[in-house]
């Protein structure tokens, strides 16, 4: 809702990406939200929001960043206690849930 109210055009899980793990196995990853405008450093912005994080999802996000990092900027939004447990290689930028409005405002500019 914050994105829509801020006028940020976005899509929910618009496409799937094949991600390869360190052991060479492959999985499908669909970003939660993708902004339709070029964002940070000319990269497409991906938003992942969570009130809990599953290890399998986290592993996919990390693999996605390793493979597609030059094209995508991943923003993680979660409660502070969840963010504290998410490794730094899972996102480019983070925001606590209570400050998500500030992140969205910056992305809308």
N, C-alpha and C positions, 0 to 999 in steps of 0.2 A: 504494500500500500504506500509506503514511503516513496518508492520509486515513481509510482504513478502520480502521486500528489506533487512531486517535485518536477514532473514533466520529463522524466528520464525514460526514454524508449528502451524496452527490454523484452526478453523472451525467457520463458521457463523451460529448462532442459531442451533447448532447440536442436541440438545435434549430439551425436555420440562420437567419441574418439577412441581409437584403439590405443591402449597404453601397454607398454612392455615393462615387465618387472625385471629386477636384477637377475633373476634366475631364468630369464628369457621367456617365461610364460606371458600370456597376453590376456587382457581383460578389456571390457568396454567401460568408458567413463562418460557420463553426461553431466556437464556443469549444471548446478542448480539454477543459476540465473546468468544470462549473458546480456550485457548492455549493447545496444545497437549503434552506439557512437564510439569513435576511437577515444580511448581514455589515456591512461598513464603512459607517457613516453611513446605515444602512437600505437600502443598495444590495445587489443580488445580486452575489456574488463570482465572478469568472471567473479560473481559473488557466490560464496558458500556460507550459509547461515546454519547454525546448529545449536540446539540446547543440550545435545550430547553428541559424541563423535564415535562412530564405529571404526574399528581398526581397518576393516576392509575398505571402507570409504576413504579413510585417511591415506592408505597405501595407494589407492588409485589417484588421489589428488597429488601426492608426491611424485608419482610416475608421470602424471600429466605435466607437472611443472618441469621435470627433467627434460621431457621430450618437446614440449610446446612453449617453454618459457620465453623464447624470443618473440612469440606472437601474442601471448596472453599475460595479463596482470591479474593475479588471483588475490581477492580480498576475502578474508575470513571474518565473519561476524558471529560472536558467541559471548555468553556470559564470561566474566573474567576468570572464574575457576576452571572453565573449559579451555579457554585460550592458554592458560598456564600449562596445560598438559599437551598442547599441540606443538609438535616440533616446528622450528622456524623454517625448515625447508618445505613446509606444506602451504606457505602463502608468501606473497610479496608485501602485503599490508594487512593489518588487522584492526578491528574495532570491537570494543565491548558492546553488548546489546544496548546498553543505556546511551551510548554515544553514536549509535548507528545513524541517527538523523544528521549528525555532523559529517560523517563520511559521505552520505548520500548527497548532502548539499555541496560538498567539494567535487564530487563526481558530476553533478549537474552543471557546474560552471564550465 
